[in-house]
Amino acid sequence: MSQIKIKRGTYQHVEDELREYHETRKEIIRIKNELLQDQTGCPGTLIMQYRKHDEMQRIIDAIDGVVLRLPADKQELIKLRYWTRPQLLTWEGIAQKLYCTKRTAYRWRDEIVEDIANRLGWW
């Protein structure tokens, strides 16, 4: 069975979005507050802020939609690999904490990244 692989740039972009997940959530709140407070803003600026907000929200919704449906061990993989700062664990260390092989951890990561890319329509 032939399977189409996700493009490297898309893969890296999804991983970057996973790493920046919490910062993106904060930025969405900041933009929302800015839009609510700005009663005299230029319409062009407001439209750009709305678009930025909508795209960020779409990304967060896609990540939430995938991560919240994952089993606990795969959610832990996301937390350990992308949401723990500073990142002190290697893939080997993450696999040990999850009681799986490094190859299994890689496979889980690939499935998660591809699912997020698919939800976003990037793949």
Backbone as a chain_set.jsonl record, in Angstrom:
{"seq": "MSQIKIKRGTYQHVEDELREYHETRKEIIRIKNELLQDQTGCPGTLIMQYRKHDEMQRIIDAIDGVVLRLPADKQELIKLRYWTRPQLLTWEGIAQKLYCTKRTAYRWRDEIVEDIANRLGWW", "coords": {"N": [[0.85, -1.177, 0.0], [0.727, 2.11, -0.995], [1.691, 5.114, 0.495], [1.174, 8.54, 0.75], [3.637, 10.809, 1.618], [3.981, 13.411, 4.008], [5.045, 16.726, 3.245], [8.332, 17.915, 3.943], [8.683, 20.61, 4.815], [6.083, 21.281, 5.604], [5.712, 19.442, 7.632], [7.638, 20.311, 9.495], [6.583, 22.822, 10.002], [4.16, 22.219, 11.296], [5.21, 20.985, 13.581], [6.506, 23.212, 14.689], [4.267, 24.777, 15.285], [3.126, 23.174, 17.258], [5.107, 23.387, 19.246], [4.866, 26.094, 19.852], [2.364, 26.321, 20.888], [1.239, 27.118, 23.454], [2.082, 29.786, 23.612], [0.784, 30.792, 21.381], [-1.87, 30.558, 22.17], [-1.906, 32.482, 24.215], [-1.39, 34.757, 22.664], [-3.702, 34.856, 21.087], [-5.616, 35.565, 23.001], [-4.605, 38.084, 23.687], [-4.886, 39.501, 21.249], [-7.661, 39.347, 20.945], [-8.524, 40.852, 23.168], [-7.406, 43.307, 22.459], [-8.821, 43.887, 20.112], [-11.388, 44.155, 21.166], [-11.099, 46.397, 22.784], [-10.275, 48.442, 21.089], [-11.847, 50.961, 19.717], [-11.554, 52.954, 17.891], [-9.946, 52.236, 15.847], [-8.265, 51.809, 12.694], [-10.054, 50.56, 9.948], [-8.771, 48.771, 8.153], [-6.598, 47.804, 9.648], [-7.96, 46.529, 11.71], [-9.246, 44.489, 10.278], [-7.04, 42.974, 9.445], [-6.102, 42.126, 11.949], [-8.296, 40.578, 12.765], [-8.148, 38.531, 10.842], [-5.643, 37.424, 11.445], [-6.15, 36.555, 14.057], [-8.215, 34.692, 13.546], [-6.867, 32.738, 11.973], [-4.916, 31.85, 13.791], [-6.596, 30.816, 15.757], [-7.789, 28.744, 14.341], [-5.622, 27.019, 14.001], [-5.029, 26.36, 16.679], [-7.45, 25.107, 17.361], [-7.325, 22.863, 15.679], [-5.064, 21.524, 16.706], [-5.944, 21.071, 19.358], [-8.166, 19.46, 18.759], [-6.958, 17.134, 17.839], [-5.065, 16.388, 19.864], [-6.577, 16.192, 22.252], [-8.09, 13.94, 21.799], [-6.363, 11.878, 21.865], [-4.873, 8.886, 23.288], [-3.725, 8.612, 26.712], [-0.91, 8.087, 26.866], [0.097, 9.007, 24.427], [-0.634, 11.683, 24.556], [1.027, 12.426, 26.603], [3.472, 12.159, 25.318], [3.373, 14.378, 23.566], [3.358, 16.45, 25.467], [5.852, 16.036, 26.734], [7.678, 16.256, 24.58], [7.091, 18.649, 23.142], [5.923, 20.607, 24.814], [7.32, 20.937, 27.151], [9.588, 22.937, 28.756], [12.745, 23.997, 29.817], [13.763, 21.853, 27.118], [14.845, 18.881, 28.07], [14.984, 16.195, 27.646], [15.978, 13.565, 25.47], [14.913, 11.807, 22.472], [15.228, 9.183, 23.158], [15.098, 9.318, 25.975], [12.471, 10.254, 26.295], [11.057, 8.089, 25.219], [11.73, 6.121, 27.118], [10.421, 7.147, 29.401], [7.834, 6.804, 28.561], [7.605, 4.121, 28.39], [8.123, 2.729, 25.981], [9.524, 1.913, 22.736], [12.074, 3.849, 21.057], [11.568, 4.048, 18.342], [8.814, 3.552, 18.272], [7.898, 5.843, 19.588], [8.676, 7.779, 17.691], [7.001, 6.972, 15.581], [4.454, 7.448, 16.684], [4.645, 10.233, 16.956], [4.847, 10.98, 14.231], [2.31, 10.16, 13.284], [0.638, 11.872, 14.761], [1.473, 14.465, 13.969], [0.893, 14.322, 11.218], [-1.884, 13.978, 11.339], [-2.704, 16.431, 12.452], [-1.814, 18.194, 10.43], [-3.448, 17.301, 8.369], [-6.012, 17.977, 9.348], [-5.781, 20.724, 9.247], [-5.692, 21.128, 6.592], [-3.325, 21.31, 5.29], [-2.064, 19.341, 4.047]], "CA": [[0.0, 0.0, 0.0], [1.56, 3.302, -1.053], [1.178, 6.179, 1.33], [1.785, 9.816, 0.427], [4.292, 11.381, 2.792], [3.832, 14.84, 4.216], [6.241, 17.471, 2.848], [9.204, 18.233, 5.071], [8.379, 21.957, 5.299], [4.795, 21.213, 6.292], [5.969, 18.678, 8.855], [8.346, 21.201, 10.416], [5.664, 23.892, 10.38], [3.248, 21.668, 12.304], [5.989, 20.832, 14.818], [6.685, 24.556, 15.247], [2.987, 25.175, 15.878], [3.004, 22.424, 18.511], [6.022, 23.991, 20.224], [4.393, 27.441, 20.195], [0.946, 26.191, 21.23], [0.844, 27.936, 24.611], [2.294, 31.182, 23.234], [-0.281, 31.142, 20.436], [-3.092, 30.76, 22.969], [-1.764, 33.8, 24.861], [-1.499, 35.769, 21.61], [-5.12, 34.936, 20.72], [-6.275, 36.345, 24.057], [-4.132, 39.466, 23.562], [-5.519, 40.095, 20.069], [-9.091, 39.483, 21.235], [-8.665, 42.004, 24.057], [-7.07, 44.486, 21.665], [-9.945, 44.157, 19.217], [-12.529, 44.604, 21.961], [-10.821, 47.717, 23.351], [-9.987, 49.416, 20.038], [-13.071, 51.456, 19.098], [-11.231, 53.986, 16.909], [-8.917, 51.697, 14.957], [-8.404, 51.822, 11.244], [-10.716, 49.32, 9.51], [-7.792, 47.857, 7.552], [-5.844, 47.182, 10.739], [-8.868, 45.612, 12.399], [-9.447, 43.318, 9.417], [-5.818, 42.164, 9.526], [-6.088, 41.51, 13.278], [-9.303, 39.518, 12.734], [-7.617, 37.416, 10.05], [-4.574, 36.793, 12.232], [-6.826, 35.868, 15.154], [-8.937, 33.532, 13.011], [-5.906, 31.705, 11.566], [-4.335, 31.285, 15.012], [-7.637, 30.019, 16.407], [-7.948, 27.537, 13.525], [-4.484, 26.147, 14.322], [-5.244, 25.869, 18.05], [-8.575, 24.163, 17.315], [-6.847, 21.618, 15.058], [-4.193, 20.849, 17.678], [-6.814, 20.577, 20.432], [-8.985, 18.379, 18.226], [-6.151, 15.915, 17.745], [-4.422, 16.027, 21.135], [-7.558, 15.812, 23.274], [-8.637, 12.613, 21.477], [-5.287, 10.884, 21.958], [-4.722, 8.166, 24.553], [-2.878, 9.314, 27.68], [0.521, 7.967, 26.583], [0.426, 9.881, 23.293], [-0.712, 13.053, 25.072], [2.26, 12.627, 27.371], [4.521, 12.367, 24.318], [3.279, 15.782, 23.138], [3.794, 17.29, 26.587], [7.293, 15.881, 26.956], [8.485, 16.67, 23.427], [6.824, 19.985, 22.621], [5.42, 21.584, 25.765], [8.199, 21.021, 28.315], [10.721, 23.829, 28.517], [13.601, 23.669, 28.683], [13.692, 20.464, 26.647], [16.007, 18.175, 28.604], [14.949, 14.78, 27.273], [16.154, 13.135, 24.084], [13.867, 10.861, 22.09], [15.465, 7.976, 23.965], [14.561, 9.597, 27.302], [11.012, 10.312, 26.189], [10.596, 6.702, 25.037], [11.844, 5.429, 28.409], [9.342, 7.615, 30.276], [6.563, 6.296, 28.041], [7.712, 2.656, 28.365], [8.032, 2.243, 24.607], [10.795, 2.056, 22.024], [12.268, 5.132, 20.391], [10.887, 3.938, 17.048], [7.377, 3.716, 18.527], [7.696, 7.268, 19.868], [8.748, 8.446, 16.383], [5.799, 6.626, 14.82], [3.362, 8.206, 17.29], [4.833, 11.632, 16.575], [4.5, 11.103, 12.815], [0.855, 10.054, 13.16], [0.033, 13.071, 15.343], [1.784, 15.6, 13.09], [0.132, 14.142, 9.979], [-3.298, 14.202, 11.644], [-2.881, 17.881, 12.598], [-1.671, 18.776, 9.085], [-4.65, 16.933, 7.625], [-7.118, 18.795, 9.856], [-5.569, 22.104, 8.807], [-5.728, 21.193, 5.137], [-1.968, 21.621, 4.824], [-1.506, 18.13, 3.454]], "C": [[0.89, 1.232, 0.0], [0.896, 4.434, -0.281], [1.914, 7.458, 0.976], [2.366, 10.4, 1.705], [4.069, 12.885, 2.83], [5.143, 15.536, 3.823], [7.019, 17.892, 4.087], [8.893, 19.611, 5.67], [7.079, 22.004, 6.082], [4.954, 20.517, 7.635], [6.615, 19.579, 9.912], [7.442, 22.33, 10.892], [4.687, 23.416, 11.461], [3.986, 21.488, 13.629], [6.224, 22.188, 15.483], [5.402, 25.042, 15.913], [2.739, 24.43, 17.19], [3.88, 23.035, 19.601], [5.493, 25.33, 20.738], [2.93, 27.467, 20.64], [0.526, 27.144, 22.353], [1.03, 29.423, 24.33], [1.196, 31.65, 22.279], [-1.587, 31.376, 21.178], [-3.062, 32.122, 23.662], [-1.952, 34.924, 23.848], [-2.948, 35.933, 21.154], [-5.875, 35.786, 21.732], [-5.888, 37.813, 23.949], [-4.822, 40.161, 22.39], [-7.007, 40.327, 20.321], [-9.345, 40.694, 22.132], [-8.396, 43.309, 23.317], [-8.234, 44.868, 20.756], [-11.153, 44.685, 19.979], [-12.334, 46.024, 22.48], [-10.674, 48.799, 22.289], [-11.271, 49.819, 19.323], [-12.788, 52.452, 17.973], [-10.23, 53.511, 15.871], [-9.277, 51.803, 13.49], [-9.044, 50.503, 10.802], [-9.749, 48.298, 8.908], [-7.003, 47.105, 8.6], [-6.709, 46.161, 11.469], [-9.097, 44.342, 11.584], [-8.237, 42.392, 9.488], [-5.737, 41.439, 10.872], [-7.107, 40.37, 13.346], [-8.778, 38.299, 11.985], [-6.538, 36.664, 10.812], [-5.188, 35.965, 13.357], [-7.502, 34.593, 14.652], [-7.987, 32.403, 12.621], [-5.276, 31.043, 12.793], [-5.347, 30.381, 15.711], [-7.858, 28.709, 15.657], [-6.845, 26.527, 13.832], [-4.665, 25.533, 15.709], [-6.376, 24.843, 18.075], [-8.148, 22.823, 16.719], [-5.975, 20.831, 16.028], [-5.029, 20.266, 18.809], [-7.634, 19.375, 19.968], [-8.245, 17.06, 18.133], [-5.684, 15.476, 19.127], [-5.435, 15.546, 22.171], [-8.185, 14.441, 23.022], [-7.59, 11.501, 21.592], [-5.36, 10.12, 23.272], [-3.695, 8.894, 25.432], [-1.389, 9.237, 27.339], [0.95, 8.861, 25.416], [0.31, 11.36, 23.678], [0.555, 13.391, 25.85], [3.443, 12.848, 26.433], [4.537, 13.827, 23.866], [3.776, 16.707, 24.238], [5.304, 17.234, 26.769], [8.122, 16.46, 25.813], [8.308, 18.145, 23.073], [6.478, 21.025, 23.68], [6.249, 21.686, 27.035], [9.389, 21.897, 27.956], [11.456, 24.044, 29.817], [13.513, 22.177, 28.365], [14.959, 19.728, 27.067], [16.076, 16.721, 28.164], [15.214, 14.583, 25.782], [14.974, 12.236, 23.73], [13.997, 9.564, 22.884], [14.872, 8.146, 25.364], [13.045, 9.651, 27.319], [10.442, 8.901, 26.061], [10.661, 5.929, 26.353], [10.725, 5.849, 29.35], [7.979, 7.06, 29.85], [6.52, 4.772, 27.971], [7.47, 2.097, 26.961], [9.407, 2.381, 23.953], [10.861, 3.448, 21.399], [11.526, 5.146, 19.053], [9.372, 4.107, 17.205], [7.052, 5.18, 18.802], [7.733, 8.081, 18.573], [7.471, 8.203, 15.571], [4.579, 7.39, 15.358], [3.434, 9.67, 16.879], [4.4, 11.845, 15.126], [2.989, 11.081, 12.614], [0.166, 11.326, 13.645], [0.25, 14.276, 14.431], [0.977, 15.505, 11.797], [-1.357, 14.395, 10.197], [-3.585, 15.699, 11.775], [-2.804, 18.559, 11.229], [-2.914, 18.498, 8.242], [-5.84, 17.78, 8.058], [-7.016, 20.242, 9.384], [-5.656, 22.256, 7.291], [-4.382, 21.533, 4.532], [-1.361, 20.448, 4.087], [-2.442, 17.559, 2.445]], "O": [[1.721, 1.393, 0.894], [-0.307, 4.668, -0.397], [3.143, 7.468, 0.907], [1.695, 10.479, 2.734], [3.983, 13.539, 1.791], [6.225, 14.993, 4.045], [6.444, 18.184, 5.136], [8.846, 19.762, 6.891], [6.984, 22.686, 7.103], [4.399, 20.951, 8.645], [6.192, 19.604, 11.067], [7.52, 22.75, 12.047], [4.425, 24.134, 12.426], [3.443, 21.806, 14.687], [6.148, 22.299, 16.706], [5.446, 25.648, 16.983], [2.196, 25.006, 18.133], [3.446, 23.182, 20.743], [5.652, 25.658, 21.913], [2.335, 28.538, 20.752], [-0.442, 27.891, 22.204], [0.217, 30.238, 24.767], [0.736, 32.788, 22.371], [-2.331, 32.298, 20.845], [-4.067, 32.831, 23.694], [-2.6, 35.929, 24.144], [-3.375, 37.051, 20.864], [-6.684, 36.633, 21.355], [-6.736, 38.692, 24.1], [-5.292, 41.29, 22.529], [-7.551, 41.371, 19.957], [-10.269, 41.47, 21.888], [-9.091, 44.303, 23.532], [-8.586, 46.043, 20.65], [-11.862, 45.564, 19.49], [-13.302, 46.775, 22.603], [-10.93, 49.969, 22.573], [-11.736, 49.112, 18.429], [-13.681, 52.762, 17.185], [-9.719, 54.316, 15.092], [-10.447, 51.874, 13.115], [-8.615, 49.437, 11.242], [-9.897, 47.097, 9.13], [-6.764, 45.906, 8.462], [-6.251, 45.069, 11.804], [-9.136, 43.243, 12.139], [-8.386, 41.174, 9.579], [-5.349, 40.273, 10.927], [-6.822, 39.317, 13.917], [-8.942, 37.166, 12.439], [-6.512, 35.433, 10.828], [-4.796, 34.82, 13.584], [-7.371, 33.535, 15.268], [-8.265, 31.237, 12.903], [-5.119, 29.822, 12.832], [-4.994, 29.308, 16.199], [-8.091, 27.673, 16.279], [-7.1, 25.326, 13.914], [-4.477, 24.33, 15.89], [-6.265, 23.817, 18.746], [-8.562, 21.768, 17.2], [-6.125, 19.617, 16.159], [-4.851, 19.107, 19.182], [-7.779, 18.394, 20.697], [-8.831, 15.995, 18.325], [-5.884, 14.326, 19.518], [-5.167, 14.586, 22.894], [-8.753, 13.846, 23.937], [-7.908, 10.323, 21.433], [-5.856, 10.648, 24.267], [-2.898, 9.692, 24.939], [-0.674, 10.225, 27.505], [2.053, 9.408, 25.427], [1.069, 12.192, 23.182], [1.08, 14.5, 25.76], [4.326, 13.65, 26.736], [5.601, 14.443, 23.794], [4.53, 17.643, 23.972], [5.955, 18.265, 26.938], [9.155, 17.086, 26.051], [9.282, 18.818, 22.737], [6.716, 22.214, 23.468], [5.9, 22.464, 27.923], [10.103, 21.638, 26.986], [10.814, 24.259, 30.845], [13.225, 21.356, 29.235], [16.023, 19.932, 26.483], [17.12, 16.083, 28.296], [14.729, 15.346, 24.946], [14.136, 11.937, 24.581], [13.001, 8.932, 23.234], [14.224, 7.238, 25.882], [12.408, 9.153, 28.247], [9.458, 8.563, 26.719], [9.748, 5.165, 26.668], [10.138, 5.005, 30.028], [7.088, 6.872, 30.678], [5.52, 4.196, 27.543], [6.724, 1.136, 26.773], [10.339, 2.908, 24.56], [9.847, 4.127, 21.237], [10.925, 6.155, 18.685], [8.726, 4.733, 16.365], [6.05, 5.699, 18.31], [6.909, 8.975, 18.381], [6.934, 9.123, 14.954], [3.774, 7.911, 14.586], [2.429, 10.275, 16.505], [3.666, 12.788, 14.83], [2.448, 11.89, 11.86], [-0.778, 11.804, 13.016], [-0.688, 15.022, 14.153], [0.436, 16.509, 11.332], [-2.02, 14.967, 9.332], [-4.595, 16.183, 11.265], [-3.639, 19.404, 10.907], [-3.371, 19.36, 7.492], [-6.6, 18.251, 7.212], [-8.028, 20.904, 9.15], [-5.689, 23.371, 6.771], [-4.305, 21.991, 3.392], [-0.256, 20.552, 3.556], [-2.142, 16.532, 1.836]]}, "num_chains": 1, "name": "protein.A"}
